[in-house]
Amino acid sequence: MVTLLLDSTQLEVVLSPIERTLARRTASVRIAREHIAKVQLTEDAWTWLRGVPSPGTLIRGTIAMGTWRSAGGADFVIVRRRHPAVVIDLDGDGEFSRAVLTTRHGRDLVQALRLEADDAPLEVTEIAASAR
């Protein structure tokens, strides 16, 4: 599963080597905090996919990774099986209009985004835990 790092300016989606290969990306995905419009938790990320992989990898019901292009724009997708996920709607991001990520740390992400963050990136689980 992806690692979510957050600092005062951006959310970084750190991909494992296999995720980078299947998503056909060479680097992490970085999203400016100011572009995050809405964050939603979902039990079924597959219902949030729109468009077709371009570039990306799709094995129906198993994995969907990469960029999904549709008439509404481009979405970044890392979805595994039927695991909980987070849907991040973006406003003003030059690369993506949405990110759909399978993660068991969705609640921690929502909580961490509500808090002031340090200049150094920390995992969202650490930020959320320090607020409790």
Phi and psi restraints in degrees (value plus and minus 20) as a CYANA .aco file:
   2 VAL   PHI     -86.6   -46.6
   2 VAL   PSI     135.0   175.0
   3 THR   PHI    -123.4   -83.4
   3 THR   PSI     111.4   151.4
   4 LEU   PHI    -128.3   -88.3
   4 LEU   PSI      95.3   135.3
   5 LEU   PHI    -129.6   -89.6
   5 LEU   PSI     119.1   159.1
   6 LEU   PHI    -152.9  -112.9
   6 LEU   PSI     115.3   155.3
   7 ASP   PHI    -151.3  -111.3
   7 ASP   PSI    -186.4  -146.4
   8 SER   PHI     -89.5   -49.5
   8 SER   PSI     -38.1     1.9
   9 THR   PHI    -136.2   -96.2
   9 THR   PSI     -43.6    -3.6
  10 GLN   PHI    -172.6  -132.6
  10 GLN   PSI     139.1   179.1
  11 LEU   PHI    -124.4   -84.4
  11 LEU   PSI     107.8   147.8
  12 GLU   PHI    -133.2   -93.2
  12 GLU   PSI     105.9   145.9
  13 VAL   PHI    -118.0   -78.0
  13 VAL   PSI      82.2   122.2
  14 VAL   PHI    -106.5   -66.5
  14 VAL   PSI     103.6   143.6
  15 LEU   PHI    -121.2   -81.2
  15 LEU   PSI     122.2   162.2
  16 SER   PHI     -91.7   -51.7
  16 SER   PSI     145.7   185.7
  17 PRO   PHI     -76.0   -36.0
  17 PRO   PSI     -61.4   -21.4
  18 ILE   PHI     -88.4   -48.4
  18 ILE   PSI     -57.8   -17.8
  19 GLU   PHI     -84.7   -44.7
  19 GLU   PSI     -60.6   -20.6
  20 ARG   PHI     -82.5   -42.5
  20 ARG   PSI     -59.7   -19.7
  21 THR   PHI     -85.8   -45.8
  21 THR   PSI     -69.5   -29.5
  22 LEU   PHI     -89.4   -49.4
  22 LEU   PSI     -51.9   -11.9
  23 ALA   PHI    -103.7   -63.7
  23 ALA   PSI     -29.3    10.7
  24 ARG   PHI      37.7    77.7
  24 ARG   PSI      29.3    69.3
  25 ARG   PHI    -147.2  -107.2
  25 ARG   PSI     128.4   168.4
  26 THR   PHI    -118.7   -78.7
  26 THR   PSI     -31.9     8.1
  27 ALA   PHI    -161.7  -121.7
  27 ALA   PSI     152.4   192.4
  28 SER   PHI     -85.0   -45.0
  28 SER   PSI     142.7   182.7
  29 VAL   PHI    -117.7   -77.7
  29 VAL   PSI     107.3   147.3
  30 ARG   PHI    -135.0   -95.0
  30 ARG   PSI     108.9   148.9
  31 ILE   PHI    -144.1  -104.1
  31 ILE   PSI     102.6   142.6
  32 ALA   PHI     -84.7   -44.7
  32 ALA   PSI     116.4   156.4
  33 ARG   PHI     -78.0   -38.0
  33 ARG   PSI     -55.4   -15.4
  34 GLU   PHI     -86.1   -46.1
  34 GLU   PSI     -37.4     2.6
  35 HIS   PHI    -110.8   -70.8
  35 HIS   PSI     -28.4    11.6
  36 ILE   PHI     -98.8   -58.8
  36 ILE   PSI      92.0   132.0
  37 ALA   PHI    -112.5   -72.5
  37 ALA   PSI     -58.4   -18.4
  38 LYS   PHI    -177.8  -137.8
  38 LYS   PSI     124.7   164.7
  39 VAL   PHI    -147.6  -107.6
  39 VAL   PSI     108.7   148.7
  40 GLN   PHI    -148.5  -108.5
  40 GLN   PSI     124.4   164.4
  41 LEU   PHI    -117.2   -77.2
  41 LEU   PSI     124.0   164.0
  42 THR   PHI    -164.4  -124.4
  42 THR   PSI     129.3   169.3
  43 GLU   PHI    -109.1   -69.1
  43 GLU   PSI     -38.2     1.8
  44 ASP   PHI    -152.1  -112.1
  44 ASP   PSI      71.5   111.5
  45 ALA   PHI     -86.5   -46.5
  45 ALA   PSI     -44.0    -4.0
  46 TRP   PHI     -81.3   -41.3
  46 TRP   PSI     -50.3   -10.3
  47 THR   PHI     -91.6   -51.6
  47 THR   PSI     -35.0     5.0
  48 TRP   PHI    -113.8   -73.8
  48 TRP   PSI     -27.3    12.7
  49 LEU   PHI     -92.7   -52.7
  49 LEU   PSI     117.6   157.6
  50 ARG   PHI    -159.9  -119.9
  50 ARG   PSI     120.8   160.8
  51 GLY   PHI      69.8   109.8
  51 GLY   PSI    -176.9  -136.9
  52 VAL   PHI    -150.8  -110.8
  52 VAL   PSI     132.5   172.5
  53 PRO   PHI     -87.2   -47.2
  53 PRO   PSI     109.2   149.2
  54 SER   PHI    -182.5  -142.5
  54 SER   PSI      66.6   106.6
  55 PRO   PHI    -106.2   -66.2
  55 PRO   PSI     133.4   173.4
  56 GLY   PHI     156.3   196.3
  56 GLY   PSI    -199.2  -159.2
  57 THR   PHI    -147.3  -107.3
  57 THR   PSI     112.9   152.9
  58 LEU   PHI    -152.3  -112.3
  58 LEU   PSI     102.2   142.2
  59 ILE   PHI    -144.2  -104.2
  59 ILE   PSI      82.1   122.1
  60 ARG   PHI     -68.5   -28.5
  60 ARG   PSI     109.5   149.5
  61 GLY   PHI      56.9    96.9
  61 GLY   PSI     -25.8    14.2
  62 THR   PHI    -136.3   -96.3
  62 THR   PSI     -81.6   -41.6
  63 ILE   PHI    -163.7  -123.7
  63 ILE   PSI     128.7   168.7
  64 ALA   PHI    -160.8  -120.8
  64 ALA   PSI      97.3   137.3
  65 MET   PHI    -161.9  -121.9
  65 MET   PSI     115.2   155.2
  66 GLY   PHI     107.5   147.5
  66 GLY   PSI    -174.0  -134.0
  67 THR   PHI    -119.1   -79.1
  67 THR   PSI     107.4   147.4
  68 TRP   PHI    -126.9   -86.9
  68 TRP   PSI     101.5   141.5
  69 ARG   PHI    -125.6   -85.6
  69 ARG   PSI     116.7   156.7
  70 SER   PHI    -164.9  -124.9
  70 SER   PSI     159.5   199.5
  71 ALA   PHI     -82.8   -42.8
  71 ALA   PSI     -45.2    -5.2
  72 GLY   PHI    -102.5   -62.5
  72 GLY   PSI     -25.9    14.1
  73 GLY   PHI     106.9   146.9
  73 GLY   PSI    -178.5  -138.5
  74 ALA   PHI    -132.1   -92.1
  74 ALA   PSI     117.7   157.7
  75 ASP   PHI    -137.3   -97.3
  75 ASP   PSI     124.2   164.2
  76 PHE   PHI    -118.1   -78.1
  76 PHE   PSI     110.1   150.1
  77 VAL   PHI    -151.2  -111.2
  77 VAL   PSI     108.2   148.2
  78 ILE   PHI    -153.2  -113.2
  78 ILE   PSI      77.9   117.9
  79 VAL   PHI    -144.7  -104.7
  79 VAL   PSI     110.9   150.9
  80 ARG   PHI    -143.4  -103.4
  80 ARG   PSI     106.0   146.0
  81 ARG   PHI      21.3    61.3
  81 ARG   PSI    -158.2  -118.2
  82 ARG   PHI    -132.5   -92.5
  82 ARG   PSI      31.8    71.8
  83 HIS   PHI    -115.6   -75.6
  83 HIS   PSI     137.6   177.6
  84 PRO   PHI     -78.5   -38.5
  84 PRO   PSI     131.3   171.3
  85 ALA   PHI    -164.5  -124.5
  85 ALA   PSI     150.0   190.0
  86 VAL   PHI    -143.5  -103.5
  86 VAL   PSI     118.4   158.4
  87 VAL   PHI    -134.0   -94.0
  87 VAL   PSI     100.0   140.0
  88 ILE   PHI    -132.2   -92.2
  88 ILE   PSI      91.1   131.1
  89 ASP   PHI    -104.9   -64.9
  89 ASP   PSI     113.8   153.8
  90 LEU   PHI    -134.8   -94.8
  90 LEU   PSI     125.5   165.5
  91 ASP   PHI    -149.9  -109.9
  91 ASP   PSI      93.6   133.6
  92 GLY   PHI      72.8   112.8
  92 GLY   PSI     -19.4    20.6
  93 ASP   PHI     -94.2   -54.2
  93 ASP   PSI     112.4   152.4
  94 GLY   PHI     -91.1   -51.1
  94 GLY   PSI     -43.9    -3.9
  95 GLU   PHI    -120.1   -80.1
  95 GLU   PSI     -64.9   -24.9
  96 PHE   PHI    -149.7  -109.7
  96 PHE   PSI     133.2   173.2
  97 SER   PHI    -124.1   -84.1
  97 SER   PSI     -32.1     7.9
  98 ARG   PHI    -180.5  -140.5
  98 ARG   PSI     131.0   171.0
  99 ALA   PHI    -146.8  -106.8
  99 ALA   PSI     111.3   151.3
 100 VAL   PHI    -140.2  -100.2
 100 VAL   PSI      93.8   133.8
 101 LEU   PHI    -149.0  -109.0
 101 LEU   PSI     105.6   145.6
 102 THR   PHI     -94.3   -54.3
 102 THR   PSI     101.7   141.7
 103 THR   PHI    -180.1  -140.1
 103 THR   PSI     125.4   165.4
 104 ARG   PHI    -109.2   -69.2
 104 ARG   PSI     -15.3    24.7
 105 HIS   PHI    -129.6   -89.6
 105 HIS   PSI       7.3    47.3
 106 GLY   PHI     -81.2   -41.2
 106 GLY   PSI     -64.9   -24.9
 107 ARG   PHI     -83.0   -43.0
 107 ARG   PSI     -60.2   -20.2
 108 ASP   PHI     -83.5   -43.5
 108 ASP   PSI     -58.2   -18.2
 109 LEU   PHI     -83.0   -43.0
 109 LEU   PSI     -66.8   -26.8
 110 VAL   PHI     -78.9   -38.9
 110 VAL   PSI     -64.9   -24.9
 111 GLN   PHI     -87.0   -47.0
 111 GLN   PSI     -62.8   -22.8
 112 ALA   PHI     -84.3   -44.3
 112 ALA   PSI     -55.5   -15.5
 113 LEU   PHI     -87.4   -47.4
 113 LEU   PSI     -42.8    -2.8
 114 ARG   PHI    -100.7   -60.7
 114 ARG   PSI     -34.4     5.6
 115 LEU   PHI    -120.4   -80.4
 115 LEU   PSI     139.0   179.0
 116 GLU   PHI     -89.7   -49.7
 116 GLU   PSI     118.8   158.8
 117 ALA   PHI    -132.4   -92.4
 117 ALA   PSI     136.7   176.7
 118 ASP   PHI     -94.9   -54.9
 118 ASP   PSI     150.3   190.3
 119 ASP   PHI     -93.9   -53.9
 119 ASP   PSI     -46.2    -6.2
 120 ALA   PHI    -108.2   -68.2
 120 ALA   PSI     114.9   154.9
 121 PRO   PHI     -87.5   -47.5
 121 PRO   PSI     115.3   155.3
 122 LEU   PHI    -148.3  -108.3
 122 LEU   PSI     134.6   174.6
 123 GLU   PHI     -85.3   -45.3
 123 GLU   PSI     122.9   162.9
 124 VAL   PHI     -80.7   -40.7
 124 VAL   PSI     -48.4    -8.4
 125 THR   PHI     -86.0   -46.0
 125 THR   PSI     -57.2   -17.2
 126 GLU   PHI     -88.5   -48.5
 126 GLU   PSI     -61.2   -21.2
 127 ILE   PHI     -84.1   -44.1
 127 ILE   PSI     -66.1   -26.1
 128 ALA   PHI     -85.1   -45.1
 128 ALA   PSI     -59.8   -19.8
 129 ALA   PHI     -85.6   -45.6
 129 ALA   PSI     -56.0   -16.0
 130 SER   PHI     -90.6   -50.6
 130 SER   PSI     -39.7     0.3
 131 ALA   PHI    -106.3   -66.3
 131 ALA   PSI     -33.8     6.2
